[in-house]
Amino acid sequence: MIRARRLSDGQDFPWTGEHENVWVDTQDPTPDELVALQAAFSLNRLALEDALERGHWSRAEVYPEHAFITVRSYVNPEQTDEFTERLSIFTFGDAVLTHSPGGTRALGSVWPLTGRDSVNTAQEVTYELLDHTADTFFTAADALEARVDDLEERVFQRVRENPVPHVFELKHLVSQARRLATDAREATALLGRHANCTPADLVRYRDVQDSFTRAAGRFDTLRDLLTNLLDLHLNLQSQRMNEVMRTLTAVSVIFLPLTFLAGVWGMNFEFMPELRSPHGYALAWGTFLLIGAALSVYFKKRGWW
């Protein structure tokens, strides 16, 4: 599919090979449409191969024919899944050509803005597309932060629940998001350094680069939070185990003297004063209860039980 819009007034029109004052957007073009695009625009072969390759990483290059950048972002950043989309931008002097397998969120947001005061040149379209792409990473960061906060509450409220699988799942998503944001930042930085554009356009590229940098920084913070959360969970489990062991130790110490006395009175010597006493059995139980109660009260006061 090919659609076109004039940069000067933002009017859509059927594209028939125009290559000036135009934004041409292609989505999964047919071989015939690719031939028409190559005839209208002087497309570098390497850039075209990168744009058509499925799953290509974010990168940028300035060729003699045009500037080129391809960036990956999230399809559904609010859902924090792994599905990504890719947008390739060919920037000429007074025209811009975009390619994507099936459209992106940034394209849907920027296309209606074309022709307004702030979006009427090829460089401005490129900036807006990259800026809206950066916004998807902030949306993903917000969604991931919400999931991390929820997991943190569960760690404190449900001590017996094992959060380790969820932590590693989130760490995987955060690492992927950080890698995507970092790759997009490096690509934008290279485009800003080498593209032939005005000082105002350079400021725009630096602004986009800063957005990707801040997004990557938020993902770094989330990764650190998840690491700390895992350490906290392990510490809580260790503390809980220590409390259990302390209780078991206290119980064992209470029964230790009782076991000793039971062993003494269980010996089969003939001359033992308590054996023939009519009150020997009651005396033994009274001794057991007295020693057990005394040790229990002592451990309770010391906070050992």
N, C-alpha and C positions, 0 to 999 in steps of 0.2 A: 504494500500500500504506500502511496506517495500523496502527501498533501503539502500545500504551499500557502504562504502568507507573506504579503508585502511588509517590509520593515517600516516603511514610511507612514502608512496609514492603518496597518493591522488588518487589512482586508484579505479574506481567503479567496483563492482563485484556482482554477484547474491548471496544474503545472504542465507546461509544454516545452520545457527546456530553458526557462529563464534562469540566469545565474548572477543577476545584479539586483540589489535592493530586495532580497528575498530570503526567507527562511523556508527551506525545504526539509520536511521531516519524512523519513522512511521507516516503515515497520515491516520487518520480514519481507523485503522486496523480492520480486521474481527475477529470474535471469534477464528477461527483457527490460525490466525496470532498472536493473544494475547497468546494463549497456547504455540506456538513456542517461543515467546519472553520470557515468564516466565520459559520455560525449559532451555533457553540459559543463561539468566541473573537472578541473585538472586534479584528479585524486592520486595521491601517492600510492603506489602498489602495496608497500609495507603497511601503511596506515589502513588501507582498505581490507587487507588480510586480517589485521588485528580487530577491526570493527566487525567483521563477519564471523570471526572465530567464537564459538560458544565457550563460555566460561573463562574468557580472558580476564586477567587481573587488571587493576587500575594502572594506567601509565599515560605518559604524555610525551610528545615530541614536536619539534618545530621543523617542518620540512620546507624546502624552497617553494613548494606550491601552496602550502597552507599550514596553519597550526592544527594540532590534533591532540585530543585527550579522550580517554575512555575511563569511566568510573563505575564502580559497583556500589550499590546501596540495597536497602531492604525493601522487599515487596510489601510486607505488612509489619512495619516497625512496632506497631502497638501490640502485636502478638508475640514478639520476641522469638520468632521461629528462624530457621536457617535459610529460608527462601530469599534469594537475592535477584536483583534485576541489574541490567547493564545499559549504560547510555554512552554513545560515542558522538563526539562533536568535532566537526571539521569547520574551522573558522577561516574564512577568506577576508579580503579587504572590506567588501560591502555585501557579503552574503554568508550565510551559515547553513550547514548541512548537518542534520542529526540522524542517527541510526540507532534503533533498538529492536530487539526481537519482537516485542509486543507492547511497546509504550512503557513509560515509567511515571511515577508520581510527580516528579519534577516537570516532565513534559506537560502533564495535565494541568499543572498549576501555572506554568509560564506561558503556554501557548495563548491563553486569552489576554495576557498582558502586552503582547506585541503591538507596537504602534503607539503606545502611550509615551509620554515625555521621557520616562526613565528607561524605556526598553524600545529603542528604535534603531540600534546599530547592531552589527554582528557581535562586537565585543560585549555589549550590554546583554544581549541574549545569552551569550556564553556565561557571563557572570551570574545571571539570574538562574540559569539551569544548575550551575555548580552550587550556588547558595541554597537553592531549594533541595538539592541532593544532600547538602550538609545538614539541613533541618531534619531529614529522616533519621540521622544518627542521634540527634538530640531526643527525638521521639522514642527511639529504641533505648536510649540511656534512661529515660524516665520510666519506661516499662520495666526494664531490668532492675532499676532501683526499687520499684514497688515490690517486685518479687523477692529481692534480697531483704527488704524490711519485713515482709511477711514471714520469710524463713527465719529471720532473727527472732521474731516474736515466738515462733513455734519452738525454737531451741530453748527458750526460757520457760515457756508454758507447758511444753510436753517433753519432759526430761527423758522419758523412756523411748521417745520416737528417735529413729536413726536418720539424721538429716544429711549424712555423708553423700548418698547418691544424688540428692538435690543440689548439694553444694558443687559437686563435680560437673553436673549438668549445666548449672549456671556459669561455672568457670569456663566451660567449653564455649558457651554462647558469648560470654564477655570477651574471651580471647579472639573469637572470630570477628566480633564487632570492632575490637581495637585494631586488628590487622586490616580490616576494610577501611577504617577511618585513617589509619596511618598511610596506607597505600594511596588513598585519595589525596591526602595532604601532600605527600611527596610529588605526586603527579601535578597538582595545582601549583606547587612551588616551582617546579621545573618550567611549567608553562608561563608563569609570571616572569621568570628570569630571562627566558629566551624569546618570548613572543614579541613581535614588532607592534607595539601598541603605545597609546598615549600615557602620560603620567597618571591621568585619572583612571585609566584602565588598570594600570599597575596597582594602584591603591585598592581597586576592587578585588583583584586577584589576591592581594595580601589579606584582605578582609576574609575572603573565602578560606584561605590557608589557615588563618587564625581560628575560624569556625571549626575546621577539621581538627586542628590542634587541641582546642578545648574539648571537643567530643572525645578524642583519644585520651585526654587527661581524665575525663569522667569515667571512662572504661578502666583506666589504670586504678582509679580510686575504688571502683567496684571490685576489681580483682583483689586488691588488698583487703577490702572488707570481707570478701568470701574466705580468704586465707585466715584472717583473724577470727572469723566465725567458726571455721573448722577447728582452730586451736582452742577457742572458747568451749566448743562442744566436748573436745577431748579433755579439757581441764575439768568441766562439770562432771563428766563421767568418772574421772579420776577422783574428784572430791566425793562423789557419791559412793564409789568403791571404798574409799578411806573410811567414810562414815559406817558403811556396812561392816568393814573389818574391825573397826573400833567397837561396835556393838557386840560382834561375835567374840572379840577378845575379852570384853567385860563379862559376858556370860560365862566364858571358859574359866576366867579367874574366880568367879563366884563359886563354880562347881568344883574347883580344884581342892580347897580344904574339905569340902563335903566328901569328895571321893577319897581323900586321905583318911578321914575318920571312918568312912564305911569300910575301907580296907583294913584299918586297925581292928575294928569290932568284928570283922569277918574272919579273923584268924582263929584257928581251932586249938588254942591253948586251954588246958584244963582249969588252971587257976587264973581266971579273969574276974575281977570284982563285980563288973557290971552284968556278967552273964546270968548270975543267979538272983539278981535284984528284981523284985516285982515291978519296979519303976524304970528298968533299964531301957525298955523300948521307947517309953515316953521321953526319957532323958535324951536318947539319941535324936529323936525327931525334934525336940526342943532345941538341941544344940545346932542341928542342921538349919532350922528356920532362923534362929538368932544370928548365926554367922552369915547366912545368905542375905537376910534383911539388912544387917549392918554394912556389908560390902555394897549392896545395892544403893543404900542411902549415901555412902561415901562417894561412889562413882557418879551419882547424880549431882551431888554438890560440886564435884570437880569438873563437871561437864563432859565426862567421858562416856556418858550413856544417854 
